Amino acid sequence: MQADVLRVPVGPGAVHVERYGHGGTPIILLHGFGTCTFLWRNVAPVLAEAGHTAYALDLFGHGESDRTPDADFGIAAQAEYLDAAMTALRLARATVVGVDLGGDVALRLAATRPDRVARLVLINVPAFDELPARDIAVLQRSTARFAFKVTRGVLGAAALLQAVLEGSVATPEHMPTRLLARYLAPFAGRDGVNHLLTLGAAIRRSEIEDLDLTDVRAPTLVVRGDHDEWVSRDIASRLATEIPKATLSRVAGVARLIPEESPDYLAELLLDFVGEASTASDDRFGASTTK
């Protein structure tokens, strides 16, 4: 299925959105650190074929979205950009699904703008004292080790991000060289390396710590890949306990990037959680409703 490619203004720039399908429940899909909308290529079409509309969105500063100089790329700012993107897309509410950093953005939106989030799905999300997750620590250690080369642009992003991506899947065949190259492409060149470091530095624990998770009103599904080495299993359990309407689903044999390793299973899980597509929805601005 071919996606409709959109550029959506969010204030300091525009974000890249790939829309699959029309009608039914709007489902927003958010990637995590070091990835992009490409992560959802095998999940979004399945959701659309089931009668929903899937919106895979590049977080601001990531993938093909703008990288406005001096913009804020932190979690709180990303939640504001997402809210603006929903307005531009004429979505009053949506099911919001986030992996890793995308889950933090989704969680913040659900807590601060609960009217915007109909359902919430958090996949391998770092939180509490494990934000930033251990992958950012690996990136920072690599930066310190290669600081001289990084400042001169002779060290490509591969040396910094490769370990993170390879550690985000349970088995090496799920992150082959060609796939690794696809995820590294947005960070090519000296500017790409510096931007990668900027994105990592923008992840601040305080922007999740200041949330009251009881403010999340949406039914929530917390998903944990049991081979995720970047965030401990206790984080998923704690999120499922502290968010009022949350349930926990553990997925065997996969790590952080469940959309990459087990897209069919994840799509089925999402469809079961969202429910059947409707022909009319009040999740879109201006949509008619019946009582």
For each residue, the residues with C-beta under 8 A, 3 or more apart:
1: 20 21 45 48 49
2:
3: 18 19 20 44 56
4: 18 19 20
5: 16 17 18 19
6: 16 17 18 19 89
7: 14 15 16 17
8: 14 15 17 85 88 89
9: 13 14 84 88
10: 13 14 15 60 80 81 82 84 85 88
11: 80 81 84
12: 60 66 68 71
13: 9 10 60 65 66 67 68 71
14: 7 8 9 10 65 66
15: 7 8 10 57 58 59 60 65 66 81 85
16: 5 6 7 37 57 58 63 64 65
17: 5 6 7 8 37 55 56 57 58 85 89
18: 3 4 5 6 37 40 44 55 56 57
19: 3 4 5 6 53 54 55
20: 1 3 4 44 45 47 48 53 54 55 56
21: 1 24 47 48 49 51 52 53 54
22: 53
23: 51 52 53 277 279 281
24: 21 50 51 52 53 277 278 279 281
25: 52 53 94 95 118 274 275 277 278 281 283
26: 52 53 55 89 91 93 94 95 281 283 284
27: 47 52 53 54 55 94 95 96 97 270 274
28: 55 57 82 86 91 94 95 96 97 106
29: 37 40 43 44 54 55 56 57 97 102
30: 57 59 82 96 97 98 99 102 103 105 106
31: 35 36 37 38 39 40 56 58 59 62 63 99 100 101 102
32: 35 39 98 99 100 101 102 103 124 256 257
33: 100 101 133 135 136 164 199 200 203
34: 135 161 164 165 168 183 196
35: 31 32 38 39 62 63 99 100 165 183 257
36: 31 39 58 62 63 64 183 186
37: 16 17 18 29 31 40 41 56 57 58 63 64
38: 31 35 41 63 182 183
39: 31 32 35 36 56 99 257 259 260
40: 18 29 31 37 43 44 54 56 259
41: 37 38 44 45 56
42: 45 46 259 263 264 267
43: 29 40 46 47 54 259 263 266 267 270
44: 3 18 20 29 40 41 47 48 54 56
45: 1 20 41 42 48 49 54
46: 42 43 49 50 263 264 267 271
47: 20 21 27 43 44 50 52 54 267 270 271
48: 1 20 21 44 45 51 52 53 54
49: 1 21 45 46
50: 24 46 47 271 277
51: 21 23 24 48 276 277
52: 21 23 24 25 26 27 47 48 271 274 277
53: 19 20 21 22 23 24 25 26 27 48
54: 19 20 21 27 29 40 43 44 45 47 48
55: 17 18 19 20 26 27 28 29 89 91 94
56: 3 17 18 20 29 31 37 39 40 41 44
57: 15 16 17 18 28 29 30 37 82 85
58: 15 16 17 31 36 37 62 63 64 65
59: 15 30 31 62 63 65 73 78 81 101 102 105
60: 10 12 13 15 65 66 68 71 73 77 78 81
61: 65 66 67 68 71 73 195 198 199 202
62: 31 35 36 58 59 65 186 199
63: 16 31 35 36 37 38 58 59 186
64: 16 36 37 58 186
65: 13 14 15 16 58 59 60 61 62
66: 12 13 14 15 60 61
67: 13 61 71 195
68: 12 13 60 61 71
69:
70:
71: 12 13 60 61 67 68 77
72: 76 77 202
73: 59 60 61 77 78 198 199 202
74: 77 78 202 203 204 207
75: 78 79 101 104 105 108 203 204 207 208
76: 72 79 80 108 207
77: 60 71 72 73 74 80 81
78: 59 60 73 74 75 81 82 105 108
79: 75 76 82 83 105 108 109 112 113
80: 10 11 76 77 83 84
81: 10 11 15 59 60 77 78 84 85
82: 10 28 30 57 78 79 85 86 96 105 106 109
83: 79 80 86 87 109 113 116
84: 9 10 11 80 81 87 88
85: 8 10 15 17 57 81 82 88 89
86: 28 82 83 89 91 92 94 116
87: 83 84 90 91 285
88: 8 9 10 84 85
89: 6 8 17 26 55 85 86
90: 87 284 285 286
91: 26 28 55 86 87 94 283 284 285
92: 86 115 116 282 283 284 285 287
93: 26 115 116 117 118 282 283
94: 25 26 27 28 55 86 91 116 117 118 283
95: 25 26 27 28 117 118 119 120 121 270 273 274
96: 27 28 30 82 106 109 110 116 117 119 120 121
97: 27 28 29 30 102 106 121 123 270
98: 30 32 101 102 103 104 105 106 107 121 122 123 125
99: 30 31 32 35 39 102 103 123 124 125 256 257 258 259
100: 31 32 33 35 103 104 123 124 125 126 133 230 256
101: 31 32 33 59 75 98 104 105 126 203
102: 29 30 31 32 59 97 98 99 105 106
103: 30 32 98 99 100 106 107 121 122 123 124 125
104: 75 98 100 101 107 108 125 126 127 131 203 207 208
105: 30 59 75 78 79 82 98 101 102 108 109
106: 28 30 82 96 97 98 102 103 109 110 117 120 121 122
107: 98 103 104 110 111 120 122 125 127 208 211 213 216
108: 75 76 78 79 104 105 111 112 207 208 211
109: 79 82 83 96 105 106 112 113 116 117
110: 96 106 107 113 114 116 117 120 216 217 218 220
111: 107 108 114 211 212 213 215 216
112: 79 108 109 211 215
113: 79 83 109 110 116 117
114: 110 111 117 215 216 217 218
115: 92 93
116: 83 86 92 93 94 96 109 110 113
117: 93 94 95 96 106 109 110 113 114 120 216 217 218
118: 25 93 94 95 218 283
119: 95 96 218 219 220 221 273 274
120: 95 96 106 107 110 117 216 218 219 220 221 243
121: 95 96 97 98 103 106 220 221 223 270 273
122: 98 103 106 107 125 220 221 222 223 236 239
123: 97 98 99 100 103 223 225 256 258 259 266
124: 32 99 100 103 223 224 225 228 230 231 236 255 256 258
125: 98 99 100 103 104 107 122 222 231 235 236 239
126: 100 101 104 130 131 132 133 230 231 235
127: 104 107 130 131 208 235 238 239
128: 131 208 209 235 238
129: 205
130: 126 127 133 134 231 232 235
131: 104 126 127 128 203 205 208
132: 126 135 136 137 200 203 205
133: 33 100 126 130 136 137 230 231
134: 130 137 138 229 230 231
135: 33 34 132 138 139 164 167 168 230
136: 33 132 133 139 140 200 203
137: 132 133 134 140 141
138: 134 135 141 142 163 164 167
139: 135 136 142 143 160 161 164 196 197 200
140: 136 137 143 144 200
141: 137 138 144 145
142: 138 139 145 146 159 160 163
143: 139 140 146 147 150 160 197
144: 140 141 147
145: 141 142
146: 142 143 149 150 155 159 160
147: 143 144 150 151
148: 151 152
149: 146 152 154 155
150: 143 146 147 153 155 160 193 194 197
151: 147 148
152: 148 149 155 190
153: 150 189 190 193 194
154: 149
155: 146 149 150 152 159 160 193
156: 159 184 188 189 192 193
157: 160 161 184 187 188 192 193 196
158: 161 162 180 184
159: 142 146 155 156 162
160: 139 142 143 146 150 155 157 163 164 193 196 197
161: 34 139 157 158 164 165 183 184 187 196
162: 158 159 165 166 180 184
163: 138 142 160 166 167
164: 33 34 135 138 139 160 161 167 168 230
165: 34 35 161 162 168 169 175 180 183 184
166: 162 163 169 172 175 180
167: 135 138 163 164 229 230 255
168: 34 135 164 165 175 228 230 255 256 257 260
169: 165 166 172 174 175 254 255 256 257 260 261
170: 174 225 227 253 254 255 261
171: 174 261
172: 166 169 175 176
173: 176
174: 169 170 171 257 260 261
175: 165 166 168 169 172 179 180 257 260
176: 172 173 179 180
177: 180 181
178: 181 182
179: 175 176 182 183 260
180: 158 162 165 166 175 176 177 183 184
181: 177 178 184 185
182: 38 178 179 185
183: 34 35 36 38 161 165 179 180 186
184: 156 157 158 161 162 165 180 181 187 188
185: 181 182 188
186: 36 62 63 64 183 192
187: 157 161 184 192 193 195 196
188: 156 157 184 185 192
189: 153 156 192 193
190: 152 153 193 194
191: 194 195
192: 156 157 186 187 188 189 195 196
193: 150 153 155 156 157 160 187 189 190 196 197
194: 150 153 190 191 197 198
195: 61 67 187 191 192 198 199
196: 34 139 157 160 161 187 192 193 199 200
197: 139 143 150 160 193 194 200 201
198: 61 73 194 195 201 202
199: 33 61 62 73 195 196 202 203
200: 33 132 136 139 140 196 197 203
201: 197 198
202: 61 72 73 74 198 199
203: 33 74 75 101 104 131 132 136 199 200
204: 74 75 207
205: 129 131 132 208 209
206: 209 210
207: 74 75 76 104 108 204 210
208: 75 104 107 108 127 128 131 205 211
209: 128 205 206
210: 206 207
211: 107 108 111 112 208 215
212: 111 215
213: 107 111 216 239 242 243 244
214: 242 243 244
215: 111 112 114 211 212
216: 107 110 111 114 117 120 213 220 243 244 245 246
217: 110 114 117 244 245
218: 110 114 117 118 119 120 245
219: 119 120 245 246 273
220: 110 119 120 121 122 216 240 243 245 246 247
221: 119 120 121 122 246 247 249 269 273
222: 122 125 236 239 240 243 246 247 248 249
223: 121 122 123 124 236 248 249 250 251 258 266 269
224: 124 228 233 236 248 249 250 251
225: 123 124 170 228 251 254 255 256 257 258 261
226: 233 250 251 252 253 254
227: 170 253 254 255
228: 124 168 224 225 231 233 255 256
229: 134 167 255
230: 100 124 126 133 134 135 164 167 168 256
231: 124 125 126 130 133 134 228 235 236 256
232: 130 235
233: 224 226 228 236 237 250
234: 237 238
235: 125 126 127 128 130 231 232 238 239
236: 122 124 125 222 223 224 231 233 239 240 248 250
237: 233 234 240 241 248
238: 127 128 234 235 241 242
239: 122 125 127 213 222 235 236 242 243 246
240: 220 222 236 237 243 246 247 248
241: 237 238 246
242: 213 214 238 239 246
243: 120 213 214 216 220 222 239 240 246
244: 213 214 216 217
245: 216 217 218 219 220
246: 216 219 220 221 222 239 240 241 242 243
247: 220 221 222 240
248: 222 223 224 236 237 240
249: 221 222 223 224 269
250: 223 224 226 233 236
251: 223 224 225 226 254 258 262 265 266 269
252: 226
253: 170 226 227 261 262
254: 169 170 225 226 227 251 257 258 261 262
255: 124 167 168 169 170 225 227 228 229 258 261
256: 32 99 100 123 124 168 169 225 228 230 231
257: 32 35 39 99 168 169 174 175 225 254 260 261
258: 99 123 124 223 225 251 254 255 261 262 263 265 266
259: 39 40 42 43 99 123 262 263 266
260: 39 168 169 174 175 179 257 263
261: 169 170 171 174 225 253 254 255 257 258
262: 251 253 254 258 259 265 266
263: 42 43 46 258 259 260 266 267
264: 42 46 267 268
265: 251 258 262 268 269
266: 43 123 223 251 258 259 262 263 269 270
267: 42 43 46 47 263 264 270 271
268: 264 265 271 272
269: 221 223 249 251 265 266 272 273
270: 27 43 47 95 97 121 266 267 273 274
271: 46 47 50 52 267 268 274
272: 268 269 275
273: 95 119 121 219 221 269 270
274: 25 27 52 95 119 270 271
275: 25 272
276: 51
277: 23 24 25 50 51 52
278: 24 25 281
279: 23 24
280: 287 288 289 290
281: 23 24 25 26 278 284 287
282: 92 93 287 289
283: 25 26 91 92 93 94 118 287
284: 26 90 91 92 281 287
285: 87 90 91 92
286: 90
287: 92 280 281 282 283 284
288: 280
289: 280 282
290: 280
291:
